[in-house]
Structures are given as structure tokens and as C-alpha cells.
Amino acid sequence: MRYVSTRGQAPVLDFEGVLLAGLATDGGLYVPESWPQFSMADWRAMRGLSYAEIAFRVIKPFVGGSIPDADLKRMIEEAYGTFGHKAVVPLRQSGDNDWVLELFHGPTLAFKDVALQLLGRLFDWALARSGRRATIVGATSGDTGSAAIEGCRGRANLDIFIMFPNGRVSDVQRRQMTTVADKNVYAIALEGTFDDAQSMVKALFADAPFRDSVGLTAVNSINWARVMAQIVYYVTASLSLGGPDRAPAFCVPSGNFGDIFAGYCAAKMGLPISKLIVATNRNDILTRFFASGEYRKGGVEPTISPSMDIQVASNFERLLFDMHGRDGAQIRKLMSDLDQNGGFTVSPNALAETRQLFAAGKADEAATKAMLKTAFEAGNGLLVDPHTAVGLVVAAAQRKTGAVPAETPLVTLATADAAKFPDAVKAATGRHPALPPRMADLFERPERQTVLKNDFATVRNFIETHRVKV
Ligand SMILES: *Cc1c(COP(=O)(O)O)cnc(C)c1O
């Protein structure tokens, strides 16, 4: 499989190339040159297989011979062996024909584990093969950092340094990063804000001699391999609900558009899906787009679903690319309009075509809190997290208007465990969500972190002296 950039001016790469590159050199995002096709018979033949077996079949064409089958199989089995549920991503029935897909049984209790557990292993494999080491740096406001650390801990060929704003992440979030004992993991509490941490990462990447000498890499949400790993659960959920002979709808709590874009990929590969519903909180650039065709930046307002508090959705460029006939020149124009004028509008035809598959809706804070309570009361004490609650609000609205008819199974993706957001959940329901048993001792585990000044030389020096040199 070959991969092209959405902006049309970066080298065409194979899977290993896009895995290690992340962002394309022209500022675009890599996408497969064509979508692998699965027939109805191919999908049916996957019924009854384990999650890991289905993952292998779905992922194999994207890897396109870059990785020997036995290695790919082993990495997939290991990655999903870390999950705390036998089904990996179990489906729970929540209404007559309504379902919740629990994506949060991984090591850090949020759906990002599904991608990052595999990505860390793929990375390590690719580095070993080329005899290289890499240094991963990242900034986190809480969630992604711990998932990246869990995906990379103990891997032989990389070191990972994650910066978070000192004192500004929750206790659970901090402890998920600071209680990991592996020597290749460094949790840095930066004296500053999340924006300072992000600027620091940018500055480190901009220092070319440093970047090259330590083999700097990121595992951010635009890495193609992350999207690829997420395609799998659309397939397993569909097969459990009668697919491919029935076409479910999926409602996806969305921020950077990575999760729902994976659903789009599944549809492009021939999996029958009747609707992909984008659910946003009040940071609703995507919902406004699907209503009007205008994509325009607003400010970022904090919510109780913080992992969806975004100004622009970085993976959305991948959908725009397909909407515009895969013409990199048109994407370059749109992205420069976004930079310079704060937005752009797509043609009515492009919008109408996209709306055949996509729908969108938003949930404000009041509706989200009300849903936390409703889910708790209707579900006999079931606690959902605020991101999932946003999805449930939007899913219910789609049912109510008849946009998703009663006979269509409607699956809402549960992106985090309620225990990750205990304060918001307790405020809405009166119940404190407990950590799952395998994490119950999180508050007893010893912490290891380094507090660093928000100073470029200090951080660079720390990374230089602590990474493993070869
Ligand atoms: C990252 C995240 C999201 C948003 O996913 P995108 O792929 O960015 O759209 C939703 N919920 C939770 C809990 C997350 O961590």
C-alpha cells in the first residue's frame, strides 16, 4: 500500500514511511492511495472471529507487505491482550435498538489506547528493523499523554518524554503518567500551561540539529496508523449487530475527527454503515460545518468533556481531501484560507454528497449533565463519562427526529471510563465512579516525575541527558 499527502507535494511513502513520518513534509496528512475493498463474503467470513483476528484481516492490506504476517499478528495480539475485557471493546445494549460500544477497557481507560497500544509496538518494530532509536516527545492536557506512555513503556528502541502543565491535570491523569516505572518513560511537569507545553514541543521540533541528533518523533493524532487501528471496532460492532447484512449507524463523540474518520474508512472499504453522526460539545466547529458547509474557527471554551475542546479538527483535512476529488491543490487553498481568513466554505454539491453519510449534532453543558443523570437513573446506576454523554445526547436527538429509523441499530461510542472524570460524574449523579479493580491501587503506587521550568534550554538539556544513547 502506498500513501499520499492531502496537500499533494510530499513524497509518496509506504506504510513504514508514514508510520515514522507522522505529518507529511508539505504540512498535509497521509492517506492510503486507494481504499482496500472487502466483499460482503469477506466481512461475513469474519463473524465469530476474535477481536485480534479481525484486526489482523482489516489491518493487513494497509500494511501492504511492510510487516511479515507473523510479526503483525503477534503485535496485534499483544496490544489487545492488555485490555481488561475479553471482547476488548464490548457492546452493551442501552435501548430497544440502541447500543454503547465500550472502547475504554485499555490501560488508561480511554479509547486512545486502542490505537496507541498498537502504535507503540509498530514503532518499536520499525525502529529495530532499521537499527534506529527514536525520542518521542508530546504535550498533554491529560489523556493522550498517558495513553502514549502506556503504548511506549518498556519498548527497546525508544524513549518517551511527556510534558503536562504542572498542577493542572487531574490526580488520576497525573498518576497514570507518573506511576509508570519503566526506565524509558519520563513524565515532565512543566511550570506553565498546556499551551506552554505545546509551544515547547513545537520549539523542540523546530531545532533541526537537536531534532536530528535525538531522532525526535511524535505520536500525535494525525498519525495514519492511529486511524487505521480504529477502523477495526467499527467492523466488530457491525458484525455483532448483523452486519454486513444490516447497516448500523454510529454516533461518535468527536474532537480532532480521528475516531469518526476511522468509521468513514470502514465505509470506504465496503462495510455497510447507514450514518456516521458527529457529536460535539459546545466547541462545535464540526457541527456548524455539517449544517452550513462553512468551516470557521471559533475560540476554545472549556467543558466537562475536555478531550473534545478543540478549535480546529486536525483529521478533518483527510475528509476534505476526498470531498475535493483528492486534489492536493484545492486542499492547500482551503488550508491557507483557514490560516489567513479563519475559515472557508465548501461547495453545496460537496456538502450534499458528504451529508449522505454524515450527520452532526451538539450537546451543551446542561444537556450533557442531564444525560449523565438520565443514563445513571435509566441504567440502574450505570455511570458514563461526559464525552460519552455528549454522544448519547446527540444519538437520542437523531432517533427523535427519525433521522435514524427505529429498525437501524444505533451505536454510540463510549470513549472513556467514567472513573477518568470523577468530579463531573459525581456532580451530576451524586455517585463517585470507582476505578476498575486492576487500577484500584493507583493512588498507592509511587510517583516519579520531574518538575521543569518553562525554559527551552532546560527542557532540551533534560531530554539530551536522559535519553538512552547508542
Ligand atoms: C480524544 C478523545 C475524544 C475525541 O476523539 P477524536 O478522535 O479527537 O475525535 C473523545 N473522547 C475522549 C475521551 C477522548 O480522549
The ligand as a Tripos MOL2 file, in Angstrom:
@<TRIPOS>MOLECULE
LIG
   15    15     1     0     0
SMALL
NO_CHARGES

@<TRIPOS>ATOM
      1 C1         -9.6330   12.0600   22.1220 C.3       1 LIG1
      2 C2        -10.9750   11.8540   22.7190 C.ar      1 LIG1
      3 C3        -12.1700   12.1420   22.0060 C.ar      1 LIG1
      4 C4        -12.1510   12.7640   20.6180 C.3       1 LIG1
      5 O1        -11.6680   11.8960   19.6380 O.3       1 LIG1
      6 P1        -11.1670   12.4530   18.2310 P.3       1 LIG1
      7 O2        -10.5440   11.3080   17.5450 O.co2     1 LIG1
      8 O3        -10.1780   13.5430   18.5550 O.co2     1 LIG1
      9 O4        -12.3560   12.9930   17.5160 O.co2     1 LIG1
     10 C5        -13.3790   11.8720   22.6110 C.ar      1 LIG1
     11 N1        -13.4380   11.3720   23.8580 N.ar      1 LIG1
     12 C6        -12.3360   11.0850   24.5790 C.ar      1 LIG1
     13 C7        -12.4820   10.5510   25.9680 C.3       1 LIG1
     14 C8        -11.0680   11.3110   24.0410 C.ar      1 LIG1
     15 O5         -9.9690   11.0330   24.7710 O.3       1 LIG1
@<TRIPOS>BOND
     1     1     2 1
     2     2     3 ar
     3     2    14 ar
     4     3     4 1
     5     3    10 ar
     6     4     5 1
     7     5     6 1
     8     6     7 2
     9     6     8 1
    10     6     9 1
    11    10    11 ar
    12    11    12 ar
    13    12    13 1
    14    12    14 ar
    15    14    15 1
@<TRIPOS>SUBSTRUCTURE
     1 LIG1         1 GROUP 0 **** ****
